[in-house]
Amino acid sequence: MPRANGSPGGAQVRASGLARVREAGRGERLTGRGVPRRQIAEIQRSRLLAAAVRAADERGYANTTVADIVARSLVSRRTFYEMFADREECLAAALEDALALIEAELDQASLGGLSWRERLRNGLWAILTFFDREPVLARVCVVGALSGGPAVLERREEVLAGLVRVVDEGRVQSGARARECTSLTAEGLVGAAMAILYARLLKDKREPLTGLLGELMGMIVLPYLGPAAARREQTRPAPVRSPASVRAAAVSVREQPDPLEGVPMRLTYRTARVLEGAREHPGASNRQVADHAGIQDPGQVSRLLRRLERLGLLANTGHGAHLKGESNAWSLTAKGEQVTRSIQMHTPPQHQAA
């Protein structure tokens, strides 16, 4: 989505959040293919942002609390405040992430070099397509943001200003009729389009937003190009994107999967290391897993192993499973393998080198 030139709001939110993530990873020591603490912090941050989006969609920005976000994310309140100063910063970061996905979609639309009219049409199609594919994010961006705090409202104004600038380019790139328009024309057109999307997104049962492309384009070009051009826009077929560009767009906007989606537990550094130890040393004893995870307390590692077993992530194949004094042999289940592999997918290549 177009951004306002020189506006620091979104960058400040991202920098603030990332600084806390980096701070959480300082002092980490990596051995072998170990998952770094910083990467666990990044996964936790992703879970908090996803939870913030769900909470804002269900309860509205104004009614969403830190407790709502923490409960949905299964991340501790302490971790929340290590990453975000308050609820407002978290919600602003969630909006920023959603806008980044839209920007990636626009990048894949290859708008550079097109005429003003075609850039508008293809860009609008990319946004409407994204909104149809991600209705929750659409509601958060268009509907929920109106009731957000100062940071969210400021970012919303930046986005609208960027859209206004794009539409206003029609004054200099079209004919004499367009030069009779003013900057207020573009502002009114963007406001009208946003009002239409707002109304449609409020409905539980709605037609695809992509069906609005012709009408919206007709409305936008009318003051710049005249009634004949507006009528043509209303009847033009939708843009066709090549299969390769569609696949690239899908990859560019796909969010990293939650490593513990569907598993009712918090993701901590020690949990990740225990799972990793069971993967690298199938049949490991309690002591071996504890050494790999850096856990000194035998009781603590025993409780964690039992919990992971109850959740279906580990299996104990020892001869005297759970019997006092008998050896245990821990290995990942298929579900545990999937979770562990997902965690390692979040680890950048430079942290995976031996």
N, C-alpha and C positions, 0 to 999 in steps of 0.2 A: 504494500500500500504506500502511496507517495508520502514522503516525509518532509517536514519543514526544514529548510536549510538552516544550519547553524543552531538549531534548538537543542539544548543539552538534556532535556528532561528524561527521555528514554535511556540515553547513554548513562546518565547518572544512576538510574535505577539498576541497570545491568551491572555497572561497575561496583556499586555498593554490595549487591548480592554476591557477585563473584569474589569480591575481596573477602567476604566472610567464609566462602567455600575454601578459598586458598588458605586462609588463616587456620581453618580446621585441619588442613593437611600439612602444616609446617611441622618439621621435626620427624616426618615419617621416615622409616627405614625399610627399604625394599630388599628382599632376597629372592632369587629365582623369579618365578612368575607371580609373586605375591600381589594381591589386590591392594593398592595404596589407600590410606585413610581418606585422602582427598577425593578419590573416585567414589567411595561410599558416601561422602558428603554430597557430591554432585547428584548421586542417585536419590538421596534423601531430599535434596532440593527439588528435583523433578517431581517426586511424589507429593511434596507440599504444594507445588504449583498446580499439578493436576487436581489435587483435592480442592484448592482454592477456586479453580474454574467450576468444578461440580457444585461447590457450596454457593458460589455467586449465582449460578444458574438456578439452583433450587430455592435459595432464600433471598436472592437479591444482594447487591453490593452492600447496601446500607445495613442489612440484617446479618451479614456474615461476620462471625467472630473467630478469634484465634482458636477457640475450643472446637468450632465446627471444622476448621481446616485440619487441626491436629487429629481429631477423631476419624476423619475420612482418610487421612494419609497413613495412619499407624506410625507416625513419627512423633517423638516426644516433644512436649512443649519447650523443654530446654533446648533441643536441637533447633526448633523453630526460631527461637530468639538468638541463636548463634548465627543464623543466616539472614534474618530479617529484623529490622528495628521494631516493627509493629505490623499490625494487620494491613494498614494502608500500603506499606512498602511491598508486602507479599502480593496483594491484589494488583498493584501497579506492575509488578514483575510478571504476573500471570497474563495480564493484558499485553505486555510487551512481547512475551513469547508468542502469543496468538498473532500479533501483528507481524512478527518475524516470519511466521509460516505463510502469511498472505504475501509478504514481500518475496519470499522464495517462489511462490506460485507465479507472481508477476514476472520475475526474472525468467522463468521457464517459458513465458508467453512470447518472448523475443519481440518486444515492442519497439526496440531501437530501429530507426530508419523508416518507420511507417509514417504515413501522413497523420495529421492531428485527428482526423475522423476515425481512421483505422486503429490508431493507438487507443482512443477512447473505447471503441467497440471491443477490441480484443482484451483490453485491460478489464473492462466491466464484465466481460464474459468469464475471465479467469476468476474474478472475485465472486461472482454469483455461483460459479461451479464449486468453488471452495466452500461457500456458505451452505450449499445443498449437501455437500459431503460431510461437513462438520457443523451441524446445526447448533450444538451447544456453544462452540466457539463463536458462531455467528451471533447468537443471542448475547453472549458476554460482551462482544465488541460493539454491537449496535444498540441493544436494549439496556443491558445492565450498566454499561459505562456511564450512562446519563445520571445514575444515582451514586456514582463513585465519589471518593474523596478528592482532595485538591490535586494530587499527583495523577490520578486517573483522568480527571476532567481536563487537566492541562495537556496530557498526551492525546486525548480525544480531539482537543482543539488543534493540536499540531497536525493530526491526520486530516481533519477537515480542511485546514488551510492548504495542505499539500494538494488535496483533491481540487480545491477551488483554483489553485494556480494552473493545474493541468487543463481544466475546462476553460479557463480564461485565455489560454493560448489561442483559442479559436478566434479571438479578436484580430490577431495579427497574421494568422495563417489562413484566413478565409477571405472573402471578397468585401466589397464596400458595405454590404448589409451588415456584416459582422462588426465592422468598425464603428457602427452606430451603438453597439452594446457598450456597457460599462462593466467594471469589475463586480458591481453589485449583481449583474446578470448571472455570472458564474456562481456567486455565493447563493443566490436564490435557487438555482438549479440543483446544486449539491444538497442544499437543505431539503428541497422537495424530494429528491431521490432517497435521501436518508429517512425521511418521514414515511415514504412508501415501504421501504424495507423494514422499518420499525414496526409498522402496522402488520405486515405479513408475518414477521417473526413472532409476534405476540399470539398468533393463532396456533392452537394445538394441531389442527388439521389444515394443511396448506398445500397449495400447488408448488411445484419446484420454482425456485426463484429465477432459474435460468429462463423461465417462460416470460419474464419481464424484460428481457433484453431489448426486443424491438420497440416496445412502448417507451422504455427509459431513454433509449438512443434517439427516438423520434422527438421526445421532449427536450433533450439536450441540444440537438442540432437545429431545432426550429428557429430560435432567435438568430443564429449565426448563418445558416444556409438556406432558410426559407421552408415553406410548406411542402414543396415538391421533394426536397431532400428528406424531410421528416417522414413523409409517406413511404419513401423507398426504404428507410431504416426499419419501419414497422413491418415490412414484408420480407426483408432479407433473411435467408437461411442462417442458422447459427454457424459460427466459425468452426472449421474442422481442423483438429490438431492431429499430427502424425502419431502413430502408435509409439514411436520412440520418445516423442516429447511428452506424451501422457505418462509413460513409464518413468521418465526422468522427473516429472513433476511429483508423481506419487512418492518417489524416493526422497525428493528434496523436502517434502513437508511431513514425512512420516516421523512421528514422535518416537523416541526410544521406548521400547516396551518396558513396563514396570517389572523388574526382576521377581517381585513377590506378589504379582497380581493374583488375587484369589487365595493367597496364603495369609491367614490372620496373625501376623507377627511383625514386629519391627525389624528393619534391616539395620544391623550394627556392624562395625568393623570386625568384632570377634565372631559374629555369626558367619560373615563372609569367609573368614579365615578357617573356621571349623569345617564348613562345607568344602572349601578348597582343599583342606588337608585330607578329607575323606575321598576326594576325587583323585588326588595325587598319590595317595597311599591306601588303596582298597584293602579292607580288612584290618585297618589300623586299630590299635588299642586306645583306651582312654588316654593313656600317657602320651602316646604318639600324636594323637590329635591335639592334646593340650600343648605339647612342645611346638607344634606347627603354628598354633594360634597364639602362642605367647601367654597362655593362661596358667598361673601358678597354683591356684586353688583347685585340688582334685574334686571337691564337692561342686564347685561352680561348673567345671567342664562336664561333670556327670549330669547335672541338671539340664544343661544346655543340650547335651546329646539326647537325653530322653525326650526333651521337648521337640527337637527336630524329628525324632522318630515318630512321635505322636502326630506330627503334622505331615507325615508321609514323605519326608525329604531324606531320611536316613533309615537304613536297615541294619540290625545287629545280627550278624551271622555266627557269633561266637558259640562255642559248645555249651557254655553255661550262661547264656544270655540273661542278664539282669540278676544273676545269682551272686551273692556276696562272696568275694574271694576268687571268683572264676573270671577268666579273661573274656573281654568283649572284642568283637571284630566289626568295625563300622565301615559301611560302604554306602554310596549314594544310590537312592532309588532312581527310577526313570524321571520322576518328578523332580527329585533333587538335582539330577544331572542337568535338567532343563533350566532350573533356577540358577545353578552355578555357572553354566555356560552364558546365561543372560547377563549375570553380574560381570563376567570377564569381558563380554562384548562392550561394556561401558568403559573398559580400561584402555586408554590410548596406547598405541603400539610402542611408544617410547618407554612405557611402564611394564611392558611384557617381555622385554629383552632379558635374556638370561644373564 
